[in-house]
Amino acid sequence: MKTSASSYLPQGQKALLAVSMDDGAWKLVDRARDWRLQPPAGAAFPVKVHSLPEQKALEVDLSVSAAPPGAYRLLADWDWDTLAADGAVHVRPLADFKGARLTAESQDRMRELTGRTVAHAEGADFEFVDKVALVRADDKYTPPAPLPFSLPKGRQQGPQDRLEFVVDTRPLAAGDYSLLLTEIGGQTHTVPFKILPPQPKIANLPLLLNAGESEQALTLKGENLDHLAKLEADGATLTLGPLAGGERRVEARLHADLAPGAAMTLRAYAQNTSQPEVVPGGVKVAPPKPEIAGAQLSLPNTEIKLKPGELPAGGFVSASLRVQHAGPETRVRLRCAGSDVDEASIRVGQQTPAGSVQSISPDTLFLSFDPGKWQAGCALSAVLDNGPEGASKPRQLGRVVRLPRIDSFLLTEDKTASGDYAGKLVGAGLEIIGKVGWTPETGTPVLGLPAPVEGAERKQALEIALPWPPPSPHAPLYVWFRGESEARLTNIRY
C-alpha cells in the first residue's frame, strides 16, 4: 500500500487519502485492525479507516482522533503482521480564512457584463477547499451558484496560498457579492468582493492644459464618468467635480515648469479599484489660451442718443480688439451673456452675413457686426476660440437696444383736452416710445399705440401731445422708452 508523494489530511475531519495497491489487496483493508497514525517518536493516535476501491482511496476519519498537526506513518495490524503505508501522511489544521480576499488585480477585473472572468483569491491556506460558490450579499432567495475552481498543486497537496476560480459576470449586476469557500468537513467561509459597474471611458483624450494658467477647468466627455474616483498626472493636479448632463468637470492645476508640447501619462482610477487605467500622453500642455485685453467700439450715428454701453440694432458696429495668442485659425464667437449657444462664429479673415473679422496686427483684430441679430436686452460678449487649445474669457461689448426710427415730426395747432398741442411722429418701431417732452425732466405720456401708414410698408404714425411754446427756438425732442425712467435726447427739432 502506497500513499501519494504528498498526502495531507485535515485535522479533526473525515477525508480521503489517495493510495495505490494491487487490486486484490483492497478487500483486505477493511479486515485490518487497529489503524493508527504513528509519529516519528511517541505513542500512536488511533484512527478509523474505510476502503473506497472505486476511488482508489482510503477514507480516514480524524473526527474521533486526537492526532495533532504533524507528519505520520499510517499503520494497521493484520494477523500477526503490521500493514504500513509507504510515504508520509501529514495532518494539518484547517485555515480560518480571516485574511482571505480577492487579489487586487482580480477585484479590478470583476465588472458586470464582462463575461467569463478568471480570478484569484489569496490570504489563506486553500489546500482543503472542497467547494466554491457565489452569492449576492443582499439576495435571500437565490441559492449560491457553484463555481469551478482549481489549486496550484491540487486539493490535499499541502499548503497553498492561492485559489483560482471562474465566474461569468454577464448575468450579474454591480453590487456586493461573496465567495462561499467550503472546506472538507463542511465548514463554509465567506470572502466578500464586489462586481463593479462598467469601466469609465474618457472620450476626449488627450486632455489639454494651457501653459501659463495655474488653475483651469476641463470637461470630461465619455461613458460612465460617474464611476471615476481619481485622476492623476505627473506635472499636474486634477480634481474631479460632479457629473452634470453626462459630462464631468475637472479642476486642473498645472505645474509652472511645463512648456507647450509637453505630454504626461494619465492615470484614471475607477471606483473600488486599486490599479488605474494608464494612458500614455493622456494629458498634453497646449499653448496659452487667447485673451481679449481690451475693446474699443465705433458706433453708427443714430437719431436717438445711446446710453453708455448700448449697441444699436439695425446697423453695423465696429470694434478694435486688443488680443493675445490669436492666430489665423482663431474664431470670434459672439453670444449673449449667460447663454451657452453661440449666435455667431467668425474666423479671422472671414466675412459672413453676421459680420467679419480681420487681423490688423498680431495683437489687434478688427470686428464688424450687426447687433440686430440678437434680441433687445442681450448683453453681447465676444470670445476668442482657438479650438482644442482653449478659448478666452468673455469680453462684454455692450447691451443690444432697438431704437425707433423717426422720419418726420409734426406739431399742429389743435389743442388736446389737457391743453397741450396735438402732434404726430412718423417712422418705424414707434411702439416703444412711452412719453415725449421738451426737457429731460418733464414728459407727456403717449396714450395710444402707433397705427400703420396707409400705402407705406412698415411705416407707423404715433399721435403725441406737447406743451407750447418749447423752452427755446428749435428745441430738441426728448423721448422716454416704455419701462425706462430716464429721457433720451433726439436730434429731432420742431
FIZA-597999 format. One record per residue (C-alpha): residue in one letter; x, y, z. Coordinates in steps of 0.5 Angstrom, whole numbers, plus 500, padded with zeros to 3 digits. Each point is the difference from the previous one (the first is absolute). Layout:
// residues N
+--------+-----+-----+-----+
| residu |   X |   Y |   Z |
+--------+-----+-----+-----+
|      a |   X |   Y |   Z |
...
+--------+-----+-----+-----+
// end
This chain:
// residues 494
+--------+-----+-----+-----+
| residu |   X |   Y |   Z |
+--------+-----+-----+-----+
|      m | 500 | 500 | 500 |
|      k | 503 | 507 | 498 |
|      t | 498 | 507 | 501 |
|      s | 501 | 505 | 495 |
|      a | 506 | 504 | 501 |
|      s | 497 | 505 | 504 |
|      s | 494 | 498 | 504 |
|      y | 496 | 505 | 504 |
|      l | 494 | 499 | 505 |
|      p | 496 | 506 | 503 |
|      q | 501 | 500 | 508 |
|      g | 493 | 497 | 503 |
|      q | 497 | 499 | 494 |
|      k | 498 | 494 | 495 |
|      a | 504 | 500 | 494 |
|      l | 502 | 495 | 494 |
|      l | 507 | 498 | 500 |
|      a | 502 | 498 | 493 |
|      v | 504 | 494 | 500 |
|      s | 503 | 494 | 494 |
|      m | 500 | 493 | 502 |
|      d | 498 | 493 | 496 |
|      d | 493 | 499 | 498 |
|      g | 500 | 494 | 505 |
|      a | 502 | 504 | 506 |
|      w | 494 | 504 | 500 |
|      k | 496 | 495 | 503 |
|      l | 505 | 499 | 506 |
|      v | 500 | 507 | 502 |
|      d | 493 | 500 | 504 |
|      r | 503 | 494 | 503 |
|      a | 506 | 503 | 503 |
|      r | 499 | 503 | 507 |
|      d | 503 | 505 | 505 |
|      w | 501 | 505 | 495 |
|      r | 504 | 506 | 502 |
|      l | 505 | 506 | 499 |
|      q | 507 | 499 | 502 |
|      p | 504 | 506 | 501 |
|      p | 508 | 499 | 500 |
|      a | 500 | 500 | 508 |
|      g | 495 | 499 | 505 |
|      a | 493 | 496 | 500 |
|      a | 496 | 499 | 494 |
|      f | 493 | 503 | 499 |
|      p | 494 | 495 | 498 |
|      v | 496 | 502 | 494 |
|      k | 494 | 497 | 496 |
|      v | 502 | 498 | 493 |
|      h | 495 | 497 | 495 |
|      s | 502 | 498 | 493 |
|      l | 497 | 503 | 493 |
|      p | 503 | 496 | 495 |
|      e | 496 | 503 | 494 |
|      q | 503 | 507 | 502 |
|      k | 507 | 497 | 502 |
|      a | 500 | 503 | 506 |
|      l | 499 | 499 | 508 |
|      e | 495 | 503 | 504 |
|      v | 504 | 503 | 506 |
|      d | 496 | 502 | 506 |
|      l | 503 | 505 | 504 |
|      s | 494 | 503 | 504 |
|      v | 501 | 495 | 505 |
|      s | 507 | 500 | 500 |
|      a | 505 | 505 | 505 |
|      a | 505 | 500 | 495 |
|      p | 504 | 507 | 500 |
|      p | 503 | 503 | 493 |
|      g | 506 | 497 | 498 |
|      a | 503 | 494 | 496 |
|      y | 498 | 493 | 501 |
|      r | 500 | 493 | 497 |
|      l | 493 | 496 | 499 |
|      l | 501 | 493 | 503 |
|      a | 495 | 495 | 502 |
|      d | 500 | 492 | 502 |
|      w | 499 | 494 | 496 |
|      d | 500 | 494 | 504 |
|      w | 507 | 500 | 503 |
|      d | 503 | 505 | 495 |
|      t | 500 | 507 | 499 |
|      l | 497 | 504 | 494 |
|      a | 504 | 506 | 498 |
|      a | 498 | 505 | 495 |
|      d | 506 | 503 | 496 |
|      g | 501 | 507 | 501 |
|      a | 499 | 505 | 505 |
|      v | 493 | 503 | 502 |
|      h | 499 | 507 | 502 |
|      v | 495 | 502 | 505 |
|      r | 499 | 508 | 499 |
|      p | 495 | 505 | 503 |
|      l | 494 | 503 | 496 |
|      a | 501 | 507 | 499 |
|      d | 496 | 506 | 503 |
|      f | 499 | 504 | 493 |
|      k | 500 | 506 | 505 |
|      g | 505 | 504 | 495 |
|      a | 497 | 496 | 493 |
|      r | 499 | 505 | 495 |
|      l | 500 | 501 | 492 |
|      t | 506 | 502 | 497 |
|      a | 500 | 508 | 499 |
|      e | 501 | 498 | 492 |
|      s | 494 | 495 | 500 |
|      q | 496 | 505 | 504 |
|      d | 501 | 506 | 495 |
|      r | 498 | 495 | 494 |
|      m | 493 | 498 | 504 |
|      r | 496 | 504 | 495 |
|      e | 493 | 499 | 498 |
|      l | 498 | 498 | 493 |
|      t | 508 | 498 | 499 |
|      g | 498 | 492 | 499 |
|      r | 505 | 494 | 502 |
|      t | 505 | 503 | 505 |
|      v | 506 | 496 | 503 |
|      a | 501 | 503 | 507 |
|      h | 504 | 498 | 506 |
|      a | 500 | 500 | 508 |
|      e | 505 | 501 | 505 |
|      g | 502 | 501 | 507 |
|      a | 498 | 493 | 503 |
|      d | 502 | 493 | 499 |
|      f | 495 | 497 | 495 |
|      e | 503 | 493 | 500 |
|      f | 494 | 496 | 503 |
|      v | 495 | 505 | 496 |
|      d | 494 | 495 | 497 |
|      k | 495 | 504 | 497 |
|      v | 500 | 507 | 498 |
|      a | 493 | 504 | 498 |
|      l | 498 | 507 | 499 |
|      v | 494 | 504 | 504 |
|      r | 498 | 507 | 499 |
|      a | 500 | 503 | 507 |
|      d | 493 | 503 | 500 |
|      d | 497 | 494 | 497 |
|      k | 496 | 496 | 505 |
|      y | 496 | 496 | 495 |
|      t | 505 | 498 | 494 |
|      p | 504 | 494 | 502 |
|      p | 508 | 500 | 500 |
|      a | 503 | 499 | 493 |
|      p | 505 | 494 | 499 |
|      l | 507 | 503 | 497 |
|      p | 505 | 496 | 497 |
|      f | 507 | 501 | 504 |
|      s | 507 | 497 | 500 |
|      l | 506 | 500 | 505 |
|      p | 507 | 500 | 497 |
|      k | 502 | 494 | 503 |
|      g | 493 | 496 | 500 |
|      r | 496 | 499 | 506 |
|      q | 503 | 497 | 507 |
|      q | 507 | 501 | 497 |
|      g | 503 | 504 | 505 |
|      p | 500 | 508 | 502 |
|      q | 497 | 504 | 494 |
|      d | 499 | 508 | 501 |
|      r | 496 | 501 | 493 |
|      l | 494 | 497 | 497 |
|      e | 498 | 501 | 493 |
|      f | 492 | 501 | 498 |
|      v | 496 | 502 | 494 |
|      v | 494 | 504 | 500 |
|      d | 495 | 502 | 495 |
|      t | 498 | 507 | 501 |
|      r | 495 | 501 | 494 |
|      p | 494 | 499 | 505 |
|      l | 503 | 503 | 506 |
|      a | 498 | 508 | 502 |
|      a | 505 | 504 | 503 |
|      g | 500 | 499 | 508 |
|      d | 503 | 497 | 506 |
|      y | 501 | 492 | 499 |
|      s | 503 | 495 | 504 |
|      l | 504 | 493 | 498 |
|      l | 498 | 495 | 504 |
|      l | 506 | 495 | 502 |
|      t | 498 | 493 | 503 |
|      e | 506 | 496 | 503 |
|      i | 500 | 493 | 501 |
|      g | 495 | 498 | 505 |
|      g | 495 | 505 | 498 |
|      q | 503 | 507 | 504 |
|      t | 498 | 506 | 495 |
|      h | 504 | 506 | 500 |
|      t | 497 | 507 | 497 |
|      v | 505 | 504 | 495 |
|      p | 497 | 507 | 499 |
|      f | 501 | 503 | 493 |
|      k | 497 | 505 | 495 |
|      i | 497 | 499 | 493 |
|      l | 502 | 507 | 497 |
|      p | 496 | 505 | 495 |
|      p | 502 | 500 | 493 |
|      q | 507 | 504 | 500 |
|      p | 500 | 507 | 499 |
|      k | 502 | 502 | 493 |
|      i | 503 | 507 | 498 |
|      a | 499 | 502 | 493 |
|      n | 503 | 507 | 499 |
|      l | 507 | 498 | 502 |
|      p | 505 | 503 | 500 |
|      l | 498 | 505 | 505 |
|      l | 503 | 507 | 498 |
|      l | 503 | 504 | 505 |
|      n | 502 | 507 | 498 |
|      a | 507 | 503 | 502 |
|      g | 500 | 506 | 504 |
|      e | 494 | 498 | 504 |
|      s | 501 | 497 | 507 |
|      e | 493 | 499 | 501 |
|      q | 495 | 498 | 495 |
|      a | 493 | 496 | 498 |
|      l | 500 | 494 | 496 |
|      t | 493 | 496 | 498 |
|      l | 501 | 492 | 499 |
|      k | 495 | 497 | 495 |
|      g | 499 | 493 | 499 |
|      e | 496 | 494 | 504 |
|      n | 499 | 498 | 507 |
|      l | 504 | 506 | 502 |
|      d | 497 | 500 | 507 |
|      h | 504 | 494 | 502 |
|      l | 506 | 503 | 499 |
|      a | 504 | 501 | 507 |
|      k | 506 | 504 | 499 |
|      l | 504 | 502 | 494 |
|      e | 508 | 501 | 501 |
|      a | 505 | 503 | 495 |
|      d | 508 | 502 | 501 |
|      g | 500 | 507 | 500 |
|      a | 493 | 502 | 501 |
|      t | 495 | 499 | 506 |
|      l | 493 | 498 | 497 |
|      t | 494 | 501 | 505 |
|      l | 493 | 496 | 498 |
|      g | 494 | 504 | 500 |
|      p | 493 | 498 | 500 |
|      l | 496 | 497 | 494 |
|      a | 495 | 504 | 496 |
|      g | 497 | 498 | 494 |
|      g | 504 | 494 | 498 |
|      e | 507 | 505 | 501 |
|      r | 504 | 501 | 506 |
|      r | 504 | 506 | 502 |
|      v | 508 | 499 | 502 |
|      e | 503 | 506 | 503 |
|      a | 508 | 500 | 498 |
|      r | 506 | 503 | 503 |
|      l | 506 | 500 | 495 |
|      h | 507 | 500 | 503 |
|      a | 503 | 506 | 497 |
|      d | 506 | 497 | 497 |
|      l | 497 | 496 | 495 |
|      a | 500 | 503 | 493 |
|      p | 495 | 500 | 494 |
|      g | 501 | 493 | 496 |
|      a | 502 | 496 | 507 |
|      a | 496 | 493 | 501 |
|      m | 498 | 497 | 506 |
|      t | 498 | 493 | 502 |
|      l | 492 | 500 | 502 |
|      r | 498 | 495 | 506 |
|      a | 493 | 499 | 500 |
|      y | 497 | 496 | 507 |
|      a | 493 | 497 | 500 |
|      q | 496 | 500 | 506 |
|      n | 502 | 494 | 504 |
|      t | 507 | 498 | 496 |
|      s | 507 | 500 | 502 |
|      q | 503 | 501 | 494 |
|      p | 499 | 505 | 495 |
|      e | 499 | 500 | 492 |
|      v | 506 | 503 | 498 |
|      v | 500 | 505 | 493 |
|      p | 507 | 502 | 498 |
|      g | 499 | 507 | 497 |
|      g | 493 | 501 | 503 |
|      v | 502 | 507 | 502 |
|      k | 503 | 505 | 496 |
|      v | 503 | 507 | 501 |
|      a | 496 | 505 | 495 |
|      p | 503 | 507 | 498 |
|      p | 497 | 505 | 505 |
|      k | 492 | 502 | 499 |
|      p | 499 | 506 | 495 |
|      e | 498 | 506 | 504 |
|      i | 496 | 507 | 499 |
|      a | 504 | 505 | 503 |
|      g | 495 | 506 | 498 |
|      a | 495 | 502 | 495 |
|      q | 499 | 507 | 497 |
|      l | 493 | 501 | 497 |
|      s | 498 | 504 | 494 |
|      l | 492 | 501 | 500 |
|      p | 496 | 503 | 494 |
|      n | 496 | 506 | 500 |
|      t | 493 | 500 | 503 |
|      e | 494 | 505 | 500 |
|      i | 499 | 498 | 508 |
|      k | 506 | 501 | 505 |
|      l | 503 | 493 | 502 |
|      k | 501 | 499 | 507 |
|      p | 507 | 497 | 502 |
|      g | 502 | 493 | 498 |
|      e | 494 | 500 | 496 |
|      l | 500 | 496 | 493 |
|      p | 495 | 503 | 495 |
|      a | 497 | 494 | 496 |
|      g | 499 | 501 | 492 |
|      g | 507 | 503 | 498 |
|      f | 507 | 497 | 501 |
|      v | 504 | 501 | 506 |
|      s | 508 | 500 | 499 |
|      a | 504 | 498 | 506 |
|      s | 508 | 500 | 500 |
|      l | 502 | 494 | 505 |
|      r | 507 | 500 | 503 |
|      v | 502 | 493 | 500 |
|      q | 505 | 495 | 503 |
|      h | 501 | 493 | 497 |
|      a | 496 | 501 | 494 |
|      g | 501 | 497 | 493 |
|      p | 498 | 498 | 493 |
|      e | 495 | 495 | 503 |
|      t | 497 | 504 | 506 |
|      r | 493 | 501 | 500 |
|      v | 496 | 505 | 503 |
|      r | 494 | 498 | 503 |
|      l | 494 | 505 | 501 |
|      r | 495 | 498 | 505 |
|      c | 495 | 502 | 506 |
|      a | 503 | 500 | 507 |
|      g | 497 | 494 | 504 |
|      s | 499 | 496 | 493 |
|      d | 504 | 494 | 498 |
|      v | 497 | 501 | 493 |
|      d | 505 | 504 | 495 |
|      e | 496 | 504 | 496 |
|      a | 505 | 502 | 495 |
|      s | 507 | 497 | 499 |
|      i | 505 | 503 | 495 |
|      r | 507 | 498 | 499 |
|      v | 506 | 505 | 499 |
|      g | 500 | 502 | 492 |
|      q | 493 | 498 | 499 |
|      q | 494 | 504 | 498 |
|      t | 493 | 498 | 502 |
|      p | 493 | 503 | 500 |
|      a | 500 | 500 | 507 |
|      g | 507 | 504 | 500 |
|      s | 507 | 500 | 498 |
|      v | 507 | 499 | 504 |
|      q | 506 | 503 | 497 |
|      s | 507 | 500 | 503 |
|      i | 503 | 507 | 500 |
|      s | 507 | 498 | 504 |
|      p | 502 | 494 | 504 |
|      d | 497 | 503 | 506 |
|      t | 494 | 503 | 497 |
|      l | 493 | 497 | 497 |
|      f | 495 | 505 | 496 |
|      l | 493 | 497 | 501 |
|      s | 494 | 503 | 497 |
|      f | 493 | 497 | 501 |
|      d | 492 | 502 | 501 |
|      p | 497 | 500 | 507 |
|      g | 494 | 499 | 496 |
|      k | 501 | 492 | 500 |
|      w | 499 | 500 | 508 |
|      q | 494 | 502 | 504 |
|      a | 499 | 506 | 503 |
|      g | 503 | 500 | 507 |
|      c | 505 | 495 | 498 |
|      a | 507 | 501 | 504 |
|      l | 504 | 498 | 494 |
|      s | 507 | 498 | 501 |
|      a | 506 | 498 | 496 |
|      v | 504 | 493 | 501 |
|      l | 507 | 498 | 496 |
|      d | 500 | 493 | 499 |
|      n | 506 | 496 | 498 |
|      g | 496 | 493 | 499 |
|      p | 503 | 495 | 504 |
|      e | 505 | 504 | 503 |
|      g | 495 | 504 | 504 |
|      a | 496 | 507 | 500 |
|      s | 501 | 506 | 503 |
|      k | 495 | 503 | 506 |
|      p | 494 | 504 | 497 |
|      r | 501 | 507 | 499 |
|      q | 494 | 504 | 500 |
|      l | 499 | 505 | 494 |
|      g | 493 | 503 | 502 |
|      r | 493 | 499 | 501 |
|      v | 495 | 500 | 494 |
|      v | 495 | 505 | 499 |
|      r | 495 | 501 | 495 |
|      l | 499 | 508 | 498 |
|      p | 493 | 502 | 497 |
|      r | 502 | 504 | 493 |
|      i | 496 | 507 | 500 |
|      d | 499 | 502 | 492 |
|      s | 496 | 506 | 502 |
|      f | 498 | 504 | 506 |
|      l | 493 | 505 | 499 |
|      l | 497 | 504 | 506 |
|      t | 493 | 503 | 498 |
|      e | 496 | 506 | 503 |
|      d | 495 | 495 | 502 |
|      k | 499 | 500 | 508 |
|      t | 499 | 494 | 504 |
|      a | 496 | 499 | 506 |
|      s | 506 | 501 | 504 |
|      g | 501 | 507 | 497 |
|      d | 506 | 497 | 496 |
|      y | 501 | 500 | 493 |
|      a | 499 | 494 | 495 |
|      g | 506 | 497 | 496 |
|      k | 502 | 494 | 496 |
|      l | 506 | 496 | 499 |
|      v | 501 | 496 | 494 |
|      g | 505 | 495 | 500 |
|      a | 501 | 492 | 502 |
|      g | 501 | 497 | 507 |
|      l | 496 | 505 | 503 |
|      e | 496 | 496 | 505 |
|      i | 506 | 500 | 505 |
|      i | 499 | 508 | 501 |
|      g | 496 | 501 | 506 |
|      k | 501 | 507 | 501 |
|      v | 502 | 507 | 497 |
|      g | 503 | 506 | 502 |
|      w | 504 | 507 | 499 |
|      t | 504 | 498 | 506 |
|      p | 503 | 494 | 503 |
|      e | 496 | 502 | 507 |
|      t | 493 | 500 | 497 |
|      g | 497 | 496 | 495 |
|      t | 493 | 499 | 498 |
|      p | 497 | 493 | 499 |
|      v | 498 | 496 | 494 |
|      l | 493 | 498 | 501 |
|      g | 500 | 496 | 493 |
|      l | 503 | 495 | 496 |
|      p | 503 | 501 | 493 |
|      a | 496 | 499 | 494 |
|      p | 502 | 498 | 493 |
|      v | 501 | 505 | 495 |
|      e | 496 | 498 | 494 |
|      g | 504 | 499 | 494 |
|      a | 506 | 500 | 503 |
|      e | 503 | 493 | 502 |
|      r | 502 | 499 | 507 |
|      k | 499 | 508 | 502 |
|      q | 497 | 502 | 506 |
|      a | 496 | 506 | 503 |
|      l | 500 | 502 | 507 |
|      e | 496 | 505 | 503 |
|      i | 503 | 504 | 505 |
|      a | 499 | 507 | 504 |
|      l | 505 | 505 | 502 |
|      p | 499 | 507 | 504 |
|      w | 501 | 506 | 497 |
|      p | 505 | 504 | 499 |
|      p | 506 | 496 | 500 |
|      p | 505 | 502 | 505 |
|      s | 505 | 503 | 494 |
|      p | 499 | 501 | 493 |
|      h | 501 | 493 | 496 |
|      a | 501 | 497 | 507 |
|      p | 502 | 492 | 499 |
|      l | 494 | 495 | 502 |
|      y | 501 | 495 | 505 |
|      v | 497 | 493 | 501 |
|      w | 499 | 495 | 505 |
|      f | 500 | 493 | 498 |
|      r | 495 | 495 | 504 |
|      g | 503 | 497 | 506 |
|      e | 505 | 506 | 501 |
|      s | 500 | 506 | 504 |
|      e | 505 | 504 | 497 |
|      a | 499 | 504 | 494 |
|      r | 504 | 499 | 493 |
|      l | 503 | 506 | 496 |
|      t | 498 | 500 | 493 |
|      n | 502 | 504 | 494 |
|      i | 493 | 502 | 498 |
|      r | 498 | 507 | 501 |
|      y | 494 | 504 | 498 |
+--------+-----+-----+-----+
// end
